């Protein structure tokens, strides 16, 4: 049986902006505004998804979403 903390782990996978906005608890427009100052460092997404490395950069810039998640 998994403990409560194991269920709240954030698994880093390729994600799109809607998924990332959801885990941060903000709307898509707000999330896109957060991305603007960091576009150069994050780079363009590949197809519909940001790569794992791009998601890691976002987590470093914006912090871990919520207090219930850990890397």
mmCIF file as Biopython writes it, N, C-alpha, C and O atoms, coordinates in Angstrom:
data_model
#
loop_
_atom_site.group_PDB
_atom_site.id
_atom_site.type_symbol
_atom_site.label_atom_id
_atom_site.label_alt_id
_atom_site.label_comp_id
_atom_site.label_asym_id
_atom_site.label_entity_id
_atom_site.label_seq_id
_atom_site.pdbx_PDB_ins_code
_atom_site.Cartn_x
_atom_site.Cartn_y
_atom_site.Cartn_z
_atom_site.occupancy
_atom_site.B_iso_or_equiv
_atom_site.auth_seq_id
_atom_site.auth_asym_id
_atom_site.pdbx_PDB_model_num
ATOM 1   N N  . UNK A ? 1  ? 0.839  -1.185 0.000   1.0 0.0 1  A 1 
ATOM 2   C CA . UNK A ? 1  ? 0.000  0.000  0.000   1.0 0.0 1  A 1 
ATOM 3   C C  . UNK A ? 1  ? 0.880  1.243  0.000   1.0 0.0 1  A 1 
ATOM 4   O O  . UNK A ? 1  ? 1.867  1.311  0.732   1.0 0.0 1  A 1 
ATOM 5   N N  . UNK A ? 2  ? 0.519  2.231  -0.826  1.0 0.0 2  A 1 
ATOM 6   C CA . UNK A ? 2  ? 1.318  3.449  -0.923  1.0 0.0 2  A 1 
ATOM 7   C C  . UNK A ? 2  ? 0.941  4.411  0.193   1.0 0.0 2  A 1 
ATOM 8   O O  . UNK A ? 2  ? -0.219 4.512  0.595   1.0 0.0 2  A 1 
ATOM 9   N N  . UNK A ? 3  ? 1.959  5.115  0.681   1.0 0.0 3  A 1 
ATOM 10  C CA . UNK A ? 3  ? 1.668  6.148  1.666   1.0 0.0 3  A 1 
ATOM 11  C C  . UNK A ? 3  ? 1.123  7.381  0.947   1.0 0.0 3  A 1 
ATOM 12  O O  . UNK A ? 3  ? 1.223  7.494  -0.275  1.0 0.0 3  A 1 
ATOM 13  N N  . UNK A ? 4  ? 0.556  8.288  1.708   1.0 0.0 4  A 1 
ATOM 14  C CA . UNK A ? 4  ? -0.055 9.483  1.129   1.0 0.0 4  A 1 
ATOM 15  C C  . UNK A ? 4  ? 0.961  10.305 0.347   1.0 0.0 4  A 1 
ATOM 16  O O  . UNK A ? 4  ? 0.626  10.834 -0.713  1.0 0.0 4  A 1 
ATOM 17  N N  . UNK A ? 5  ? 2.195  10.429 0.837   1.0 0.0 5  A 1 
ATOM 18  C CA . UNK A ? 5  ? 3.198  11.237 0.151   1.0 0.0 5  A 1 
ATOM 19  C C  . UNK A ? 5  ? 3.594  10.631 -1.193  1.0 0.0 5  A 1 
ATOM 20  O O  . UNK A ? 5  ? 3.916  11.369 -2.123  1.0 0.0 5  A 1 
ATOM 21  N N  . UNK A ? 6  ? 3.576  9.310  -1.313  1.0 0.0 6  A 1 
ATOM 22  C CA . UNK A ? 6  ? 3.937  8.685  -2.577  1.0 0.0 6  A 1 
ATOM 23  C C  . UNK A ? 6  ? 2.902  8.960  -3.659  1.0 0.0 6  A 1 
ATOM 24  O O  . UNK A ? 6  ? 3.248  9.019  -4.838  1.0 0.0 6  A 1 
ATOM 25  N N  . UNK A ? 7  ? 1.664  9.127  -3.288  1.0 0.0 7  A 1 
ATOM 26  C CA . UNK A ? 7  ? 0.603  9.402  -4.257  1.0 0.0 7  A 1 
ATOM 27  C C  . UNK A ? 7  ? 0.697  10.809 -4.819  1.0 0.0 7  A 1 
ATOM 28  O O  . UNK A ? 7  ? 0.165  11.065 -5.899  1.0 0.0 7  A 1 
ATOM 29  N N  . UNK A ? 8  ? 1.357  11.734 -4.123  1.0 0.0 8  A 1 
ATOM 30  C CA . UNK A ? 8  ? 1.421  13.128 -4.532  1.0 0.0 8  A 1 
ATOM 31  C C  . UNK A ? 8  ? 2.730  13.490 -5.217  1.0 0.0 8  A 1 
ATOM 32  O O  . UNK A ? 8  ? 3.049  14.674 -5.327  1.0 0.0 8  A 1 
ATOM 33  N N  . UNK A ? 9  ? 3.487  12.523 -5.674  1.0 0.0 9  A 1 
ATOM 34  C CA . UNK A ? 9  ? 4.730  12.811 -6.364  1.0 0.0 9  A 1 
ATOM 35  C C  . UNK A ? 9  ? 4.433  13.317 -7.761  1.0 0.0 9  A 1 
ATOM 36  O O  . UNK A ? 9  ? 3.520  12.835 -8.433  1.0 0.0 9  A 1 
ATOM 37  N N  . UNK A ? 10 ? 5.207  14.285 -8.185  1.0 0.0 10 A 1 
ATOM 38  C CA . UNK A ? 10 ? 5.070  14.845 -9.520  1.0 0.0 10 A 1 
ATOM 39  C C  . UNK A ? 10 ? 6.042  14.118 -10.440 1.0 0.0 10 A 1 
ATOM 40  O O  . UNK A ? 10 ? 7.256  14.182 -10.245 1.0 0.0 10 A 1 
ATOM 41  N N  . UNK A ? 11 ? 5.517  13.439 -11.425 1.0 0.0 11 A 1 
ATOM 42  C CA . UNK A ? 11 ? 6.339  12.728 -12.396 1.0 0.0 11 A 1 
ATOM 43  C C  . UNK A ? 11 ? 6.569  13.667 -13.568 1.0 0.0 11 A 1 
ATOM 44  O O  . UNK A ? 11 ? 5.619  14.178 -14.161 1.0 0.0 11 A 1 
ATOM 45  N N  . UNK A ? 12 ? 7.830  13.890 -13.900 1.0 0.0 12 A 1 
ATOM 46  C CA . UNK A ? 12 ? 8.153  14.804 -14.992 1.0 0.0 12 A 1 
ATOM 47  C C  . UNK A ? 12 ? 8.101  14.033 -16.301 1.0 0.0 12 A 1 
ATOM 48  O O  . UNK A ? 12 ? 8.878  13.107 -16.532 1.0 0.0 12 A 1 
ATOM 49  N N  . UNK A ? 13 ? 7.176  14.434 -17.139 1.0 0.0 13 A 1 
ATOM 50  C CA . UNK A ? 13 ? 6.993  13.850 -18.460 1.0 0.0 13 A 1 
ATOM 51  C C  . UNK A ? 13 ? 6.787  14.994 -19.437 1.0 0.0 13 A 1 
ATOM 52  O O  . UNK A ? 13 ? 6.549  16.123 -19.007 1.0 0.0 13 A 1 
ATOM 53  N N  . UNK A ? 14 ? 6.870  14.741 -20.739 1.0 0.0 14 A 1 
ATOM 54  C CA . UNK A ? 14 ? 6.503  15.800 -21.680 1.0 0.0 14 A 1 
ATOM 55  C C  . UNK A ? 14 ? 5.057  16.222 -21.406 1.0 0.0 14 A 1 
ATOM 56  O O  . UNK A ? 14 ? 4.176  15.377 -21.245 1.0 0.0 14 A 1 
ATOM 57  N N  . UNK A ? 15 ? 4.824  17.531 -21.356 1.0 0.0 15 A 1 
ATOM 58  C CA . UNK A ? 15 ? 3.488  18.058 -21.054 1.0 0.0 15 A 1 
ATOM 59  C C  . UNK A ? 15 ? 3.173  19.227 -21.972 1.0 0.0 15 A 1 
ATOM 60  O O  . UNK A ? 15 ? 4.070  19.886 -22.498 1.0 0.0 15 A 1 
ATOM 61  N N  . UNK A ? 16 ? 1.879  19.470 -22.154 1.0 0.0 16 A 1 
ATOM 62  C CA . UNK A ? 16 ? 1.489  20.656 -22.898 1.0 0.0 16 A 1 
ATOM 63  C C  . UNK A ? 16 ? 1.145  21.771 -21.912 1.0 0.0 16 A 1 
ATOM 64  O O  . UNK A ? 16 ? 1.120  21.550 -20.702 1.0 0.0 16 A 1 
ATOM 65  N N  . UNK A ? 17 ? 0.881  22.961 -22.432 1.0 0.0 17 A 1 
ATOM 66  C CA . UNK A ? 17 ? 0.636  24.120 -21.578 1.0 0.0 17 A 1 
ATOM 67  C C  . UNK A ? 17 ? -0.610 23.944 -20.718 1.0 0.0 17 A 1 
ATOM 68  O O  . UNK A ? 17 ? -0.632 24.395 -19.573 1.0 0.0 17 A 1 
ATOM 69  N N  . UNK A ? 18 ? -1.639 23.302 -21.245 1.0 0.0 18 A 1 
ATOM 70  C CA . UNK A ? 18 ? -2.872 23.091 -20.483 1.0 0.0 18 A 1 
ATOM 71  C C  . UNK A ? 18 ? -2.597 22.199 -19.271 1.0 0.0 18 A 1 
ATOM 72  O O  . UNK A ? 18 ? -3.081 22.480 -18.175 1.0 0.0 18 A 1 
ATOM 73  N N  . UNK A ? 19 ? -1.837 21.144 -19.458 1.0 0.0 19 A 1 
ATOM 74  C CA . UNK A ? 19 ? -1.503 20.249 -18.345 1.0 0.0 19 A 1 
ATOM 75  C C  . UNK A ? 19 ? -0.688 20.986 -17.283 1.0 0.0 19 A 1 
ATOM 76  O O  . UNK A ? 19 ? -0.940 20.838 -16.087 1.0 0.0 19 A 1 
ATOM 77  N N  . UNK A ? 20 ? 0.291  21.780 -17.726 1.0 0.0 20 A 1 
ATOM 78  C CA . UNK A ? 20 ? 1.125  22.515 -16.785 1.0 0.0 20 A 1 
ATOM 79  C C  . UNK A ? 20 ? 0.310  23.557 -16.025 1.0 0.0 20 A 1 
ATOM 80  O O  . UNK A ? 20 ? 0.480  23.718 -14.816 1.0 0.0 20 A 1 
ATOM 81  N N  . UNK A ? 21 ? -0.561 24.256 -16.719 1.0 0.0 21 A 1 
ATOM 82  C CA . UNK A ? 21 ? -1.420 25.239 -16.056 1.0 0.0 21 A 1 
ATOM 83  C C  . UNK A ? 21 ? -2.276 24.562 -14.993 1.0 0.0 21 A 1 
ATOM 84  O O  . UNK A ? 21 ? -2.478 25.113 -13.910 1.0 0.0 21 A 1 
ATOM 85  N N  . UNK A ? 22 ? -2.773 23.384 -15.297 1.0 0.0 22 A 1 
ATOM 86  C CA . UNK A ? 22 ? -3.629 22.649 -14.363 1.0 0.0 22 A 1 
ATOM 87  C C  . UNK A ? 22 ? -2.868 22.276 -13.087 1.0 0.0 22 A 1 
ATOM 88  O O  . UNK A ? 22 ? -3.397 22.441 -11.988 1.0 0.0 22 A 1 
ATOM 89  N N  . UNK A ? 23 ? -1.636 21.776 -13.219 1.0 0.0 23 A 1 
ATOM 90  C CA . UNK A ? 23 ? -0.899 21.394 -12.010 1.0 0.0 23 A 1 
ATOM 91  C C  . UNK A ? 23 ? -0.497 22.605 -11.180 1.0 0.0 23 A 1 
ATOM 92  O O  . UNK A ? 23 ? -0.301 22.493 -9.970  1.0 0.0 23 A 1 
ATOM 93  N N  . UNK A ? 24 ? -0.371 23.783 -11.835 1.0 0.0 24 A 1 
ATOM 94  C CA . UNK A ? 24 ? -0.078 25.011 -11.098 1.0 0.0 24 A 1 
ATOM 95  C C  . UNK A ? 24 ? -1.344 25.679 -10.571 1.0 0.0 24 A 1 
ATOM 96  O O  . UNK A ? 24 ? -1.268 26.618 -9.779  1.0 0.0 24 A 1 
ATOM 97  N N  . UNK A ? 25 ? -2.502 25.200 -11.008 1.0 0.0 25 A 1 
ATOM 98  C CA . UNK A ? 25 ? -3.755 25.749 -10.504 1.0 0.0 25 A 1 
ATOM 99  C C  . UNK A ? 25 ? -4.088 27.122 -11.058 1.0 0.0 25 A 1 
ATOM 100 O O  . UNK A ? 25 ? -4.732 27.928 -10.386 1.0 0.0 25 A 1 
ATOM 101 N N  . UNK A ? 26 ? -3.648 27.394 -12.294 1.0 0.0 26 A 1 
ATOM 102 C CA . UNK A ? 26 ? -3.938 28.680 -12.939 1.0 0.0 26 A 1 
ATOM 103 C C  . UNK A ? 26 ? -4.559 28.422 -14.305 1.0 0.0 26 A 1 
ATOM 104 O O  . UNK A ? 26 ? -4.537 27.298 -14.806 1.0 0.0 26 A 1 
ATOM 105 N N  . UNK A ? 27 ? -5.105 29.459 -14.894 1.0 0.0 27 A 1 
ATOM 106 C CA . UNK A ? 27 ? -5.665 29.349 -16.232 1.0 0.0 27 A 1 
ATOM 107 C C  . UNK A ? 27 ? -4.567 29.350 -17.290 1.0 0.0 27 A 1 
ATOM 108 O O  . UNK A ? 27 ? -3.423 29.712 -17.015 1.0 0.0 27 A 1 
ATOM 109 N N  . UNK A ? 28 ? -4.927 28.947 -18.486 1.0 0.0 28 A 1 
ATOM 110 C CA . UNK A ? 28 ? -3.952 28.868 -19.575 1.0 0.0 28 A 1 
ATOM 111 C C  . UNK A ? 28 ? -3.388 30.241 -19.930 1.0 0.0 28 A 1 
ATOM 112 O O  . UNK A ? 28 ? -2.201 30.361 -20.231 1.0 0.0 28 A 1 
ATOM 113 N N  . UNK A ? 29 ? -4.226 31.276 -19.897 1.0 0.0 29 A 1 
ATOM 114 C CA . UNK A ? 29 ? -3.738 32.629 -20.209 1.0 0.0 29 A 1 
ATOM 115 C C  . UNK A ? 29 ? -2.699 33.078 -19.188 1.0 0.0 29 A 1 
ATOM 116 O O  . UNK A ? 29 ? -1.670 33.652 -19.548 1.0 0.0 29 A 1 
ATOM 117 N N  . UNK A ? 30 ? -2.972 32.815 -17.926 1.0 0.0 30 A 1 
ATOM 118 C CA . UNK A ? 30 ? -2.022 33.176 -16.869 1.0 0.0 30 A 1 
ATOM 119 C C  . UNK A ? 30 ? -0.718 32.417 -17.048 1.0 0.0 30 A 1 
ATOM 120 O O  . UNK A ? 30 ? 0.361  32.997 -16.927 1.0 0.0 30 A 1 
ATOM 121 N N  . UNK A ? 31 ? -0.806 31.134 -17.333 1.0 0.0 31 A 1 
ATOM 122 C CA . UNK A ? 31 ? 0.409  30.337 -17.509 1.0 0.0 31 A 1 
ATOM 123 C C  . UNK A ? 31 ? 1.232  30.844 -18.679 1.0 0.0 31 A 1 
ATOM 124 O O  . UNK A ? 31 ? 2.456  30.926 -18.583 1.0 0.0 31 A 1 
ATOM 125 N N  . UNK A ? 32 ? 0.583  31.182 -19.777 1.0 0.0 32 A 1 
ATOM 126 C CA . UNK A ? 32 ? 1.318  31.711 -20.942 1.0 0.0 32 A 1 
ATOM 127 C C  . UNK A ? 32 ? 2.002  33.034 -20.618 1.0 0.0 32 A 1 
ATOM 128 O O  . UNK A ? 32 ? 3.089  33.308 -21.126 1.0 0.0 32 A 1 
ATOM 129 N N  . UNK A ? 33 ? 1.377  33.857 -19.778 1.0 0.0 33 A 1 
ATOM 130 C CA . UNK A ? 33 ? 2.019  35.105 -19.345 1.0 0.0 33 A 1 
ATOM 131 C C  . UNK A ? 33 ? 3.249  34.813 -18.496 1.0 0.0 33 A 1 
ATOM 132 O O  . UNK A ? 33 ? 4.251  35.523 -18.575 1.0 0.0 33 A 1 
ATOM 133 N N  . UNK A ? 34 ? 3.165  33.755 -17.678 1.0 0.0 34 A 1 
ATOM 134 C CA . UNK A ? 34 ? 4.330  33.359 -16.883 1.0 0.0 34 A 1 
ATOM 135 C C  . UNK A ? 34 ? 5.482  32.934 -17.782 1.0 0.0 34 A 1 
ATOM 136 O O  . UNK A ? 34 ? 6.645  33.180 -17.463 1.0 0.0 34 A 1 
ATOM 137 N N  . UNK A ? 35 ? 5.162  32.295 -18.910 1.0 0.0 35 A 1 
ATOM 138 C CA . UNK A ? 35 ? 6.199  31.785 -19.813 1.0 0.0 35 A 1 
ATOM 139 C C  . UNK A ? 35 ? 6.946  32.897 -20.545 1.0 0.0 35 A 1 
ATOM 140 O O  . UNK A ? 35 ? 8.139  32.769 -20.823 1.0 0.0 35 A 1 
ATOM 141 N N  . UNK A ? 36 ? 6.246  33.986 -20.856 1.0 0.0 36 A 1 
ATOM 142 C CA . UNK A ? 36 ? 6.816  35.032 -21.709 1.0 0.0 36 A 1 
ATOM 143 C C  . UNK A ? 36 ? 8.233  35.473 -21.336 1.0 0.0 36 A 1 
ATOM 144 O O  . UNK A ? 36 ? 9.101  35.473 -22.210 1.0 0.0 36 A 1 
ATOM 145 N N  . UNK A ? 37 ? 8.510  35.845 -20.092 1.0 0.0 37 A 1 
ATOM 146 C CA . UNK A ? 37 ? 9.867  36.320 -19.770 1.0 0.0 37 A 1 
ATOM 147 C C  . UNK A ? 37 ? 10.947 35.230 -19.895 1.0 0.0 37 A 1 
ATOM 148 O O  . UNK A ? 37 ? 12.138 35.543 -19.903 1.0 0.0 37 A 1 
ATOM 149 N N  . UNK A ? 38 ? 10.544 33.971 -19.993 1.0 0.0 38 A 1 
ATOM 150 C CA . UNK A ? 38 ? 11.493 32.857 -20.004 1.0 0.0 38 A 1 
ATOM 151 C C  . UNK A ? 38 ? 11.537 32.123 -21.340 1.0 0.0 38 A 1 
ATOM 152 O O  . UNK A ? 38 ? 12.173 31.074 -21.442 1.0 0.0 38 A 1 
ATOM 153 N N  . UNK A ? 39 ? 10.873 32.655 -22.365 1.0 0.0 39 A 1 
ATOM 154 C CA . UNK A ? 39 ? 10.776 31.972 -23.665 1.0 0.0 39 A 1 
ATOM 155 C C  . UNK A ? 39 ? 12.154 31.630 -24.243 1.0 0.0 39 A 1 
ATOM 156 O O  . UNK A ? 39 ? 12.349 30.543 -24.788 1.0 0.0 39 A 1 
ATOM 157 N N  . UNK A ? 40 ? 13.095 32.547 -24.123 1.0 0.0 40 A 1 
ATOM 158 C CA . UNK A ? 40 ? 14.441 32.329 -24.681 1.0 0.0 40 A 1 
ATOM 159 C C  . UNK A ? 40 ? 15.093 31.095 -24.050 1.0 0.0 40 A 1 
ATOM 160 O O  . UNK A ? 40 ? 15.651 30.251 -24.751 1.0 0.0 40 A 1 
ATOM 161 N N  . UNK A ? 41 ? 15.015 31.003 -22.739 1.0 0.0 41 A 1 
ATOM 162 C CA . UNK A ? 41 ? 15.655 29.894 -22.027 1.0 0.0 41 A 1 
ATOM 163 C C  . UNK A ? 41 ? 14.890 28.573 -22.202 1.0 0.0 41 A 1 
ATOM 164 O O  . UNK A ? 41 ? 15.504 27.516 -22.348 1.0 0.0 41 A 1 
ATOM 165 N N  . UNK A ? 42 ? 13.562 28.636 -22.186 1.0 0.0 42 A 1 
ATOM 166 C CA . UNK A ? 42 ? 12.747 27.425 -22.315 1.0 0.0 42 A 1 
ATOM 167 C C  . UNK A ? 42 ? 12.769 26.899 -23.744 1.0 0.0 42 A 1 
ATOM 168 O O  . UNK A ? 42 ? 12.858 25.690 -23.959 1.0 0.0 42 A 1 
ATOM 169 N N  . UNK A ? 43 ? 12.691 27.779 -24.698 1.0 0.0 43 A 1 
ATOM 170 C CA . UNK A ? 43 ? 12.688 27.381 -26.104 1.0 0.0 43 A 1 
ATOM 171 C C  . UNK A ? 43 ? 11.295 27.011 -26.584 1.0 0.0 43 A 1 
ATOM 172 O O  . UNK A ? 43 ? 10.331 27.029 -25.819 1.0 0.0 43 A 1 
ATOM 173 N N  . UNK A ? 44 ? 11.208 26.676 -27.862 1.0 0.0 44 A 1 
ATOM 174 C CA . UNK A ? 44 ? 9.929  26.306 -28.454 1.0 0.0 44 A 1 
ATOM 175 C C  . UNK A ? 44 ? 9.595  24.863 -28.120 1.0 0.0 44 A 1 
ATOM 176 O O  . UNK A ? 44 ? 10.474 24.015 -27.964 1.0 0.0 44 A 1 
ATOM 177 N N  . UNK A ? 45 ? 8.293  24.612 -28.015 1.0 0.0 45 A 1 
ATOM 178 C CA . UNK A ? 45 ? 7.875  23.233 -27.761 1.0 0.0 45 A 1 
ATOM 179 C C  . UNK A ? 45 ? 7.972  22.428 -29.052 1.0 0.0 45 A 1 
ATOM 180 O O  . UNK A ? 45 ? 7.903  22.974 -30.154 1.0 0.0 45 A 1 
ATOM 181 N N  . UNK A ? 46 ? 8.130  21.141 -28.892 1.0 0.0 46 A 1 
ATOM 182 C CA . UNK A ? 46 ? 8.213  20.219 -30.025 1.0 0.0 46 A 1 
ATOM 183 C C  . UNK A ? 46 ? 6.806  19.685 -30.258 1.0 0.0 46 A 1 
ATOM 184 O O  . UNK A ? 46 ? 6.293  18.922 -29.439 1.0 0.0 46 A 1 
ATOM 185 N N  . UNK A ? 47 ? 6.184  20.069 -31.351 1.0 0.0 47 A 1 
ATOM 186 C CA . UNK A ? 47 ? 4.802  19.654 -31.591 1.0 0.0 47 A 1 
ATOM 187 C C  . UNK A ? 47 ? 3.882  20.281 -30.564 1.0 0.0 47 A 1 
ATOM 188 O O  . UNK A ? 47 ? 3.880  21.499 -30.391 1.0 0.0 47 A 1 
ATOM 189 N N  . UNK A ? 48 ? 3.093  19.448 -29.874 1.0 0.0 48 A 1 
ATOM 190 C CA . UNK A ? 48 ? 2.150  19.952 -28.869 1.0 0.0 48 A 1 
ATOM 191 C C  . UNK A ? 48 ? 2.718  19.948 -27.464 1.0 0.0 48 A 1 
ATOM 192 O O  . UNK A ? 48 ? 2.095  20.486 -26.548 1.0 0.0 48 A 1 
ATOM 193 N N  . UNK A ? 49 ? 3.893  19.351 -27.272 1.0 0.0 49 A 1 
ATOM 194 C CA . UNK A ? 49 ? 4.407  19.140 -25.923 1.0 0.0 49 A 1 
ATOM 195 C C  . UNK A ? 49 ? 5.743  19.826 -25.683 1.0 0.0 49 A 1 
ATOM 196 O O  . UNK A ? 49 ? 6.555  19.976 -26.596 1.0 0.0 49 A 1 
ATOM 197 N N  . UNK A ? 50 ? 5.956  20.241 -24.436 1.0 0.0 50 A 1 
ATOM 198 C CA . UNK A ? 50 ? 7.271  20.678 -23.986 1.0 0.0 50 A 1 
ATOM 199 C C  . UNK A ? 50 ? 8.038  19.434 -23.577 1.0 0.0 50 A 1 
ATOM 200 O O  . UNK A ? 50 ? 7.460  18.503 -23.017 1.0 0.0 50 A 1 
ATOM 201 N N  . UNK A ? 51 ? 9.339  19.411 -23.853 1.0 0.0 51 A 1 
ATOM 202 C CA . UNK A ? 51 ? 10.162 18.253 -23.511 1.0 0.0 51 A 1 
ATOM 203 C C  . UNK A ? 51 ? 10.368 18.178 -21.994 1.0 0.0 51 A 1 
ATOM 204 O O  . UNK A ? 51 ? 10.056 19.117 -21.261 1.0 0.0 51 A 1 
ATOM 205 N N  . UNK A ? 52 ? 10.892 17.055 -21.550 1.0 0.0 52 A 1 
ATOM 206 C CA . UNK A ? 52 ? 11.170 16.881 -20.120 1.0 0.0 52 A 1 
ATOM 207 C C  . UNK A ? 52 ? 12.132 17.965 -19.633 1.0 0.0 52 A 1 
ATOM 208 O O  . UNK A ? 52 ? 11.940 18.520 -18.552 1.0 0.0 52 A 1 
ATOM 209 N N  . UNK A ? 53 ? 13.163 18.268 -20.418 1.0 0.0 53 A 1 
ATOM 210 C CA . UNK A ? 53 ? 14.118 19.305 -20.020 1.0 0.0 53 A 1 
ATOM 211 C C  . UNK A ? 53 ? 13.447 20.671 -19.923 1.0 0.0 53 A 1 
ATOM 212 O O  . UNK A ? 53 ? 13.756 21.446 -19.018 1.0 0.0 53 A 1 
ATOM 213 N N  . UNK A ? 54 ? 12.532 20.974 -20.844 1.0 0.0 54 A 1 
ATOM 214 C CA . UNK A ? 54 ? 11.812 22.247 -20.788 1.0 0.0 54 A 1 
ATOM 215 C C  . UNK A ? 54 ? 10.913 22.302 -19.556 1.0 0.0 54 A 1 
ATOM 216 O O  . UNK A ? 54 ? 10.814 23.345 -18.910 1.0 0.0 54 A 1 
ATOM 217 N N  . UNK A ? 55 ? 10.263 21.197 -19.228 1.0 0.0 55 A 1 
ATOM 218 C CA . UNK A ? 55 ? 9.411  21.142 -18.037 1.0 0.0 55 A 1 
ATOM 219 C C  . UNK A ? 55 ? 10.262 21.339 -16.787 1.0 0.0 55 A 1 
ATOM 220 O O  . UNK A ? 55 ? 9.836  22.027 -15.860 1.0 0.0 55 A 1 
ATOM 221 N N  . UNK A ? 56 ? 11.447 20.754 -16.744 1.0 0.0 56 A 1 
ATOM 222 C CA . UNK A ? 56 ? 12.345 20.938 -15.600 1.0 0.0 56 A 1 
ATOM 223 C C  . UNK A ? 56 ? 12.716 22.411 -15.431 1.0 0.0 56 A 1 
ATOM 224 O O  . UNK A ? 56 ? 12.744 22.919 -14.311 1.0 0.0 56 A 1 
ATOM 225 N N  . UNK A ? 57 ? 13.000 23.095 -16.537 1.0 0.0 57 A 1 
ATOM 226 C CA . UNK A ? 57 ? 13.331 24.526 -16.479 1.0 0.0 57 A 1 
ATOM 227 C C  . UNK A ? 57 ? 12.154 25.303 -15.904 1.0 0.0 57 A 1 
ATOM 228 O O  . UNK A ? 57 ? 12.336 26.185 -15.065 1.0 0.0 57 A 1 
ATOM 229 N N  . UNK A ? 58 ? 10.947 24.975 -16.355 1.0 0.0 58 A 1 
ATOM 230 C CA . UNK A ? 58 ? 9.757  25.659 -15.840 1.0 0.0 58 A 1 
ATOM 231 C C  . UNK A ? 58 ? 9.597  25.428 -14.347 1.0 0.0 58 A 1 
ATOM 232 O O  . UNK A ? 58 ? 9.264  26.356 -13.610 1.0 0.0 58 A 1 
ATOM 233 N N  . UNK A ? 59 ? 9.828  24.207 -13.894 1.0 0.0 59 A 1 
ATOM 234 C CA . UNK A ? 59 ? 9.731  23.905 -12.468 1.0 0.0 59 A 1 
ATOM 235 C C  . UNK A ? 59 ? 10.764 24.693 -11.671 1.0 0.0 59 A 1 
ATOM 236 O O  . UNK A ? 59 ? 10.486 25.130 -10.555 1.0 0.0 59 A 1 
ATOM 237 N N  . UNK A ? 60 ? 11.951 24.874 -12.240 1.0 0.0 60 A 1 
ATOM 238 C CA . UNK A ? 60 ? 12.978 25.671 -11.572 1.0 0.0 60 A 1 
ATOM 239 C C  . UNK A ? 60 ? 12.567 27.139 -11.507 1.0 0.0 60 A 1 
ATOM 240 O O  . UNK A ? 60 ? 12.778 27.799 -10.489 1.0 0.0 60 A 1 
ATOM 241 N N  . UNK A ? 61 ? 11.984 27.649 -12.583 1.0 0.0 61 A 1 
ATOM 242 C CA . UNK A ? 61 ? 11.594 29.060 -12.658 1.0 0.0 61 A 1 
ATOM 243 C C  . UNK A ? 61 ? 10.368 29.364 -11.804 1.0 0.0 61 A 1 
ATOM 244 O O  . UNK A ? 61 ? 10.345 30.362 -11.083 1.0 0.0 61 A 1 
ATOM 245 N N  . UNK A ? 62 ? 9.349  28.509 -11.881 1.0 0.0 62 A 1 
ATOM 246 C CA . UNK A ? 62 ? 8.070  28.784 -11.225 1.0 0.0 62 A 1 
ATOM 247 C C  . UNK A ? 62 ? 7.924  28.100 -9.877  1.0 0.0 62 A 1 
ATOM 248 O O  . UNK A ? 62 ? 6.996  28.402 -9.127  1.0 0.0 62 A 1 
ATOM 249 N N  . UNK A ? 63 ? 8.824  27.187 -9.561  1.0 0.0 63 A 1 
ATOM 250 C CA . UNK A ? 63 ? 8.738  26.469 -8.305  1.0 0.0 63 A 1 
ATOM 251 C C  . UNK A ? 63 ? 7.914  25.203 -8.429  1.0 0.0 63 A 1 
ATOM 252 O O  . UNK A ? 63 ? 7.278  24.955 -9.454  1.0 0.0 63 A 1 
ATOM 253 N N  . UNK A ? 64 ? 7.933  24.416 -7.387  1.0 0.0 64 A 1 
ATOM 254 C CA . UNK A ? 64 ? 7.170  23.176 -7.353  1.0 0.0 64 A 1 
ATOM 255 C C  . UNK A ? 64 ? 5.695  23.538 -7.155  1.0 0.0 64 A 1 
ATOM 256 O O  . UNK A ? 64 ? 5.374  24.287 -6.232  1.0 0.0 64 A 1 
ATOM 257 N N  . UNK A ? 65 ? 4.806  23.034 -7.982  1.0 0.0 65 A 1 
ATOM 258 C CA . UNK A ? 65 ? 3.399  23.410 -7.863  1.0 0.0 65 A 1 
ATOM 259 C C  . UNK A ? 65 ? 2.754  22.845 -6.607  1.0 0.0 65 A 1 
ATOM 260 O O  . UNK A ? 65 ? 2.781  21.636 -6.376  1.0 0.0 65 A 1 
ATOM 261 N N  . UNK A ? 66 ? 2.180  23.717 -5.805  1.0 0.0 66 A 1 
ATOM 262 C CA . UNK A ? 66 ? 1.495  23.303 -4.590  1.0 0.0 66 A 1 
ATOM 263 C C  . UNK A ? 66 ? 2.452  22.717 -3.569  1.0 0.0 66 A 1 
ATOM 264 O O  . UNK A ? 66 ? 3.601  22.418 -3.895  1.0 0.0 66 A 1 
ATOM 265 N N  . UNK A ? 67 ? 2.006  22.555 -2.374  1.0 0.0 67 A 1 
ATOM 266 C CA . UNK A ? 67 ? 2.872  21.995 -1.333  1.0 0.0 67 A 1 
ATOM 267 C C  . UNK A ? 67 ? 2.745  20.481 -1.252  1.0 0.0 67 A 1 
ATOM 268 O O  . UNK A ? 67 ? 3.451  19.850 -0.466  1.0 0.0 67 A 1 
ATOM 269 N N  . UNK A ? 68 ? 1.858  19.881 -2.047  1.0 0.0 68 A 1 
ATOM 270 C CA . UNK A ? 68 ? 1.633  18.447 -1.971  1.0 0.0 68 A 1 
ATOM 271 C C  . UNK A ? 68 ? 2.469  17.642 -2.960  1.0 0.0 68 A 1 
ATOM 272 O O  . UNK A ? 68 ? 2.377  16.415 -2.996  1.0 0.0 68 A 1 
ATOM 273 N N  . UNK A ? 69 ? 3.284  18.324 -3.761  1.0 0.0 69 A 1 
ATOM 274 C CA . UNK A ? 69 ? 4.082  17.632 -4.757  1.0 0.0 69 A 1 
ATOM 275 C C  . UNK A ? 69 ? 5.547  17.689 -4.411  1.0 0.0 69 A 1 
ATOM 276 O O  . UNK A ? 69 ? 6.010  18.638 -3.778  1.0 0.0 69 A 1 
ATOM 277 N N  . UNK A ? 70 ? 6.282  16.668 -4.827  1.0 0.0 70 A 1 
ATOM 278 C CA . UNK A ? 70 ? 7.737  16.697 -4.703  1.0 0.0 70 A 1 
ATOM 279 C C  . UNK A ? 70 ? 8.326  16.056 -5.956  1.0 0.0 70 A 1 
ATOM 280 O O  . UNK A ? 70 ? 7.674  15.252 -6.621  1.0 0.0 70 A 1 
ATOM 281 N N  . UNK A ? 71 ? 9.556  16.420 -6.265  1.0 0.0 71 A 1 
ATOM 282 C CA . UNK A ? 71 ? 10.232 15.857 -7.440  1.0 0.0 71 A 1 
ATOM 283 C C  . UNK A ? 71 ? 10.883 14.552 -7.099  1.0 0.0 71 A 1 
ATOM 284 O O  . UNK A ? 71 ? 11.502 13.927 -7.960  1.0 0.0 71 A 1 
#
